[in-house]
Amino acid sequence: MNNFSITTQLSQKEYCRLFVRLSYKQRLYQIITIMGVLLLILSVFRFFTTSIVSERTQWFLFCFSVYCLVLFPLIVWLRAKRIYKSNKGLQSTIHYTFGETGLTLNASGIESKFEWKDFSKVQQTSEFILLFGYNRAAYFIKLKDLTQEQIDFIKTKITKK
């Protein structure tokens, strides 16, 4: 395949949604959510039945479940928002050039060159293709900017180690 280039820019909303979605794929976030659901069920059940647990403990269970299910995702969203605002590279337009030997990024006038071996994995979501480097950094490319042939090319280059 011939070299091809795309230009893309992530909005803050897109980045935050993707950050939250990727965070909740991690086991810790899943455990916190499950724990919040179970505590909510337990605390609501305890309010309607006679219990040996004190009323203060029941309120604590309820408040902790609200934290797990409402405040924790909000904190993750705010963290993503802070990261986006502090990183000028995420806010700027990024020009990607894909070739047989690797990938060239140009963001804010700074050019970075990567070989395909510099990437550990590729992941496709409903809206993005993510290229993960070995330093756990991810490069986000909107799927709407790529053809299926280009997506297949990227996937074969990264998984071909």
ChimeraX attribute file (.defattr): number of C-alpha atoms within 10 A of each C-alpha:
attribute: neighborCount
match mode: 1-to-1
recipient: residues
	/A:1	9
	/A:2	7
	/A:3	12
	/A:4	12
	/A:5	14
	/A:6	14
	/A:7	15
	/A:8	15
	/A:9	17
	/A:10	18
	/A:11	12
	/A:12	17
	/A:13	13
	/A:14	13
	/A:15	19
	/A:16	21
	/A:17	14
	/A:18	18
	/A:19	17
	/A:20	19
	/A:21	13
	/A:22	12
	/A:23	16
	/A:24	17
	/A:25	10
	/A:26	10
	/A:27	10
	/A:28	11
	/A:29	18
	/A:30	13
	/A:31	13
	/A:32	17
	/A:33	20
	/A:34	15
	/A:35	16
	/A:36	23
	/A:37	16
	/A:38	13
	/A:39	21
	/A:40	21
	/A:41	14
	/A:42	15
	/A:43	20
	/A:44	14
	/A:45	13
	/A:46	19
	/A:47	13
	/A:48	8
	/A:49	8
	/A:50	8
	/A:51	11
	/A:52	7
	/A:53	9
	/A:54	10
	/A:55	12
	/A:56	9
	/A:57	11
	/A:58	20
	/A:59	15
	/A:60	14
	/A:61	21
	/A:62	21
	/A:63	16
	/A:64	18
	/A:65	25
	/A:66	16
	/A:67	17
	/A:68	22
	/A:69	18
	/A:70	13
	/A:71	13
	/A:72	17
	/A:73	17
	/A:74	14
	/A:75	13
	/A:76	17
	/A:77	21
	/A:78	14
	/A:79	15
	/A:80	20
	/A:81	17
	/A:82	13
	/A:83	16
	/A:84	19
	/A:85	13
	/A:86	11
	/A:87	10
	/A:88	12
	/A:89	16
	/A:90	20
	/A:91	17
	/A:92	16
	/A:93	16
	/A:94	23
	/A:95	17
	/A:96	20
	/A:97	16
	/A:98	20
	/A:99	18
	/A:100	13
	/A:101	12
	/A:102	18
	/A:103	19
	/A:104	16
	/A:105	20
	/A:106	17
	/A:107	18
	/A:108	14
	/A:109	11
	/A:110	9
	/A:111	12
	/A:112	11
	/A:113	13
	/A:114	14
	/A:115	14
	/A:116	22
	/A:117	16
	/A:118	16
	/A:119	22
	/A:120	15
	/A:121	17
	/A:122	18
	/A:123	12
	/A:124	15
	/A:125	12
	/A:126	7
	/A:127	13
	/A:128	18
	/A:129	21
	/A:130	18
	/A:131	22
	/A:132	18
	/A:133	17
	/A:134	12
	/A:135	9
	/A:136	11
	/A:137	11
	/A:138	16
	/A:139	16
	/A:140	21
	/A:141	21
	/A:142	19
	/A:143	17
	/A:144	11
	/A:145	13
	/A:146	16
	/A:147	10
	/A:148	10
	/A:149	10
	/A:150	17
	/A:151	14
	/A:152	11
	/A:153	15
	/A:154	21
	/A:155	17
	/A:156	13
	/A:157	18
	/A:158	19
	/A:159	13
	/A:160	9
	/A:161	9
